[in-house]
Amino acid sequence: AADRGKIIGVIGAKGGLGVTTFALNLAVAMSQAGQDVIVCELRPGQGSLGLQLGFSNSKALGNLLSKEIHEITPRTIEGNVIAHSGSGLRLLLASHEPQEYKLSTAVNQAEQLVRHLASMAKFLVVDLGGGVNDLNRKILPLCDRNILIVEPTRVTVTMAKAVLDDLDKMGVSPARFEVVMLNRVRSSLQMPWQQAESILGKQVASIVTPAPELAYQAAEANSPMVQVQPDSLTAYQARKMAEVIVGGQARPKATGMLGQR
C-alpha cells in the first residue's frame, strides 16, 4: 500500500454529465504537470473514451474483468494498457459494446484491477460513470479522493444529494468528495450555485464553464480539449484542478480558482 499511487475516482450524479470528458482532461492536465497518470475507464459496455480519442478497439477492460481474480496481475494488465501519443497518458479502455455490460457484476475482479493499476502509476484516475451501482460501491472506498460531477439543475442536484447520502450510509463520507458543477448552458437558465450548496449541504468546489464548440472540436480531432485549445478557460480550469489533486491540498473556494460564482 505504501508503494501505490493515489486513486482519484470521478463519478456523476447521473449519466450524461460529461464524466468521461472531465476525467480525461483532468488526467491530461496532470500529465502535462509532469505526473505519471493512468486513466481507467471502469464502465464495462459503456465506454466512450476510446471513441473520443480515435481508438478502434477498446476491449481491454472486458478482457481483464472476464479473467479469474488470480489471473489479473500487473503483467496481464500492462498488456492491455495503451498509450495515447498526443498526451502521453496511459489508458485502460472499456468497450461500448452492450454485451459487455454484464461484466459490471465482476466487482471483485474490478477491485483487483484497480489495486494493481494504482501500483503502476503515481496517479490513477478512475472514470466510474453515473450513479451508484455495485461496482462503484466496491471501488469508491478505495479512492483517496472522489470527484462528484453535477449540473446546476434541481433534478441533478437532488440526485447528487441522494448519492452522497447513500454512500455515507455505507461508510464513504461526503467529506471525501469534491463537488464539481459542470455548466453546459448559460447560467441564466440554471440553478444558482448557492441553492445547489443548500440542497447538497456541501460547498461546490469548482464551477466549469460551458464550452460546447471546444468539446465538438476535440471530439472531431480525437484529442482532449486541453490540448486542442491549451489557452482556453477550460484548459485553465483543468490545470487548476490538477494542481490541487497533485498537491494533495484542500480545495480552495471556486471564487478564487475560476473567478466566478
C-alpha positions in Angstrom: 0.0 0.0 0.0 2.9 2.4 0.7 4.1 2.0 -2.8 0.8 2.6 -4.6 -0.2 5.8 -6.3 -3.2 8.0 -5.4 -6.6 6.9 -6.7 -8.9 9.6 -8.0 -12.5 8.5 -8.5 -14.7 10.5 -10.8 -18.5 9.8 -10.7 -21.6 11.6 -11.9 -24.8 12.2 -10.0 -26.4 10.6 -13.1 -25.4 9.6 -16.6 -24.8 12.1 -19.4 -23.0 14.7 -17.4 -19.6 14.5 -19.1 -17.8 12.4 -16.5 -15.5 10.8 -19.1 -14.6 14.1 -20.7 -13.9 15.7 -17.3 -11.8 12.7 -16.2 -9.8 12.7 -19.4 -9.0 16.4 -19.3 -8.1 16.4 -15.6 -5.7 13.5 -16.3 -4.1 15.2 -19.3 -3.6 18.4 -17.2 -1.9 16.2 -14.5 0.3 14.6 -17.1 1.3 18.0 -18.5 2.3 18.9 -15.0 4.9 16.1 -15.2 2.9 13.4 -13.3 2.7 9.7 -14.3 -1.0 9.1 -14.8 -3.1 6.1 -15.9 -6.8 6.6 -16.7 -9.1 3.6 -16.2 -12.5 3.7 -17.8 -14.3 1.4 -15.4 -17.5 1.3 -17.3 -18.0 -2.1 -19.0 -20.2 -1.9 -22.1 -20.5 1.9 -21.8 -17.0 3.0 -22.8 -16.7 6.2 -24.9 -13.1 7.3 -24.2 -11.7 5.2 -26.9 -14.2 6.6 -29.4 -13.2 10.2 -28.3 -9.5 9.5 -28.8 -9.8 7.5 -32.1 -9.1 4.0 -30.8 -11.0 1.4 -32.8 -10.5 -1.5 -30.3 -11.3 -0.8 -26.7 -11.9 -4.2 -25.2 -9.1 -4.1 -22.6 -11.4 -3.7 -19.6 -13.6 -6.6 -20.8 -10.6 -8.8 -21.3 -9.5 -8.3 -17.7 -12.8 -8.4 -16.0 -13.5 -11.7 -17.7 -10.5 -13.4 -16.0 -10.3 -15.2 -12.7 -9.1 -12.9 -10.0 -5.7 -14.6 -9.7 -5.1 -14.0 -13.4 -5.3 -10.3 -13.0 -1.7 -9.3 -12.4 0.4 -6.2 -13.2 1.8 -8.1 -16.1 -1.6 -9.0 -17.7 -2.8 -5.5 -17.0 0.2 -3.9 -18.7 -0.5 -5.9 -21.8 -4.0 -4.3 -22.0 -2.9 -0.7 -21.3 -2.3 1.5 -24.3 -0.6 4.9 -24.7 -2.2 8.0 -26.2 0.6 9.5 -28.3 -0.8 13.0 -28.2 -1.0 13.4 -24.4 1.4 10.7 -23.0 -1.4 9.2 -21.0 -1.7 5.5 -20.4 -5.2 4.2 -20.8 -7.2 1.2 -19.9 -10.3 1.5 -22.0 -13.8 0.0 -21.9 -15.8 -1.2 -24.8 -19.0 0.4 -26.0 -20.5 -3.0 -27.0 -23.7 -3.5 -24.9 -23.0 -7.2 -24.3 -20.0 -6.3 -22.1 -22.3 -4.5 -19.6 -22.8 -7.9 -17.9 -19.3 -7.6 -16.6 -20.5 -4.8 -14.2 -21.1 -7.7 -11.7 -17.4 -8.6 -11.7 -16.8 -6.4 -8.7 -14.0 -8.5 -7.2 -12.1 -8.5 -10.4 -12.6 -4.8 -10.6 -11.2 -4.3 -7.2 -8.1 -6.4 -8.0 -7.7 -4.4 -11.2 -7.8 -1.0 -9.5 -5.4 -2.1 -6.8 -2.8 -3.2 -9.3 -3.3 -0.2 -11.5 -2.6 2.0 -8.6 0.8 0.3 -8.1 1.7 1.1 -11.7 1.5 4.9 -11.7 1.7 7.8 -9.4 -1.9 8.7 -10.0 -4.8 6.6 -11.2 -7.9 8.4 -12.4 -10.9 6.1 -12.5 -13.9 7.0 -14.6 -16.9 5.5 -12.7 -19.7 6.8 -14.9 -23.0 8.0 -13.5 -24.9 6.9 -10.4 -24.2 4.3 -7.8 -24.0 0.6 -8.7 -22.4 -2.5 -7.1 -19.1 -1.9 -8.9 -18.9 1.7 -7.8 -19.7 0.7 -4.2 -16.7 -1.6 -4.3 -14.3 1.0 -5.8 -15.2 4.3 -4.2 -13.9 3.3 -0.7 -10.5 2.6 -2.3 -10.2 6.1 -3.7 -8.0 8.7 -2.0 -10.1 11.4 -3.5 -13.5 11.4 -5.1 -15.0 14.0 -7.5 -18.8 14.1 -7.9 -20.0 15.8 -11.1 -23.3 17.6 -11.0 -25.0 20.1 -13.3 -26.9 23.1 -11.8 -30.5 21.8 -12.2 -32.8 20.8 -9.4 -33.2 17.2 -10.6 -29.5 16.6 -10.9 -28.6 18.3 -7.6 -31.3 16.3 -5.8 -29.9 13.1 -7.3 -26.4 14.1 -6.2 -27.6 14.6 -2.6 -29.1 11.1 -2.7 -25.8 9.7 -4.0 -23.9 11.3 -1.1 -26.4 10.1 1.4 -26.3 6.5 0.1 -22.5 6.4 0.1 -22.4 7.9 3.6 -24.6 5.0 4.9 -22.0 2.6 3.6 -19.1 4.4 5.2 -17.9 6.7 2.4 -18.2 10.1 4.0 -19.4 13.1 1.9 -16.2 14.8 3.2 -14.2 12.6 0.9 -16.0 14.1 -2.2 -15.3 17.3 -4.1 -18.4 18.6 -5.9 -17.7 19.9 -9.4 -20.6 21.8 -11.1 -20.3 21.4 -14.8 -22.3 24.0 -16.8 -23.4 23.1 -20.3 -25.8 26.1 -21.0 -25.7 29.7 -20.0 -26.1 30.4 -16.3 -29.4 32.3 -16.6 -31.1 29.0 -17.3 -29.6 27.2 -14.4 -29.8 26.9 -10.6 -27.6 29.3 -8.7 -24.6 27.7 -7.0 -25.8 28.9 -3.6 -29.1 26.9 -4.0 -27.1 23.8 -5.0 -24.9 24.1 -2.0 -28.0 24.4 0.2 -29.5 21.2 -1.2 -26.2 19.3 -1.0 -25.2 20.6 2.4 -21.8 20.9 0.9 -19.7 23.5 -0.8 -19.3 23.4 -4.6 -15.6 23.2 -5.1 -15.3 24.1 -8.7 -17.6 25.5 -11.4 -16.7 24.6 -15.0 -17.9 26.9 -17.7 -19.7 25.7 -20.8 -17.6 25.1 -23.9 -19.7 23.2 -26.5 -17.8 24.3 -29.5 -14.5 23.3 -28.0 -16.0 19.9 -27.0 -17.1 19.4 -30.6 -13.7 20.3 -32.0 -11.9 18.0 -29.6 -14.2 15.1 -30.5 -13.6 15.6 -34.2 -9.8 15.9 -33.7 -9.7 12.8 -31.4 -7.9 14.9 -28.9 -8.5 16.2 -25.3 -10.0 19.7 -25.0 -7.0 20.9 -23.1 -4.7 20.1 -26.0 -7.0 21.4 -28.7 -7.1 24.9 -27.1 -4.4 25.0 -24.3 -5.1 28.7 -23.7 -8.8 28.2 -23.2 -10.7 28.8 -19.9 -11.5 25.0 -20.0 -7.8 24.2 -20.0 -7.1 26.7 -17.3 -9.8 25.2 -15.1 -8.5 21.6 -15.7 -4.9 22.8 -14.8 -6.1 24.4 -11.5 -7.9 21.2 -10.5 -4.9 19.2 -11.4 -2.7 21.4 -9.2 -5.0 20.7 -6.3 -5.0 16.9 -6.9 -1.3 16.7 -7.4 -0.5 18.9 -4.4 -2.9 16.9 -2.2 -4.2 20.2 -0.8 -7.6 21.2 0.5 -9.8 22.6 -2.2 -9.9 26.4 -2.5 -13.1 28.3 -2.9 -14.3 28.3 -6.5 -14.3 32.1 -6.5 -10.6 32.3 -6.3 -10.0 29.4 -8.7 -12.4 30.3 -11.5 -13.2 34.0 -11.0 -16.9 33.2 -10.9 -19.8 32.2 -8.6 
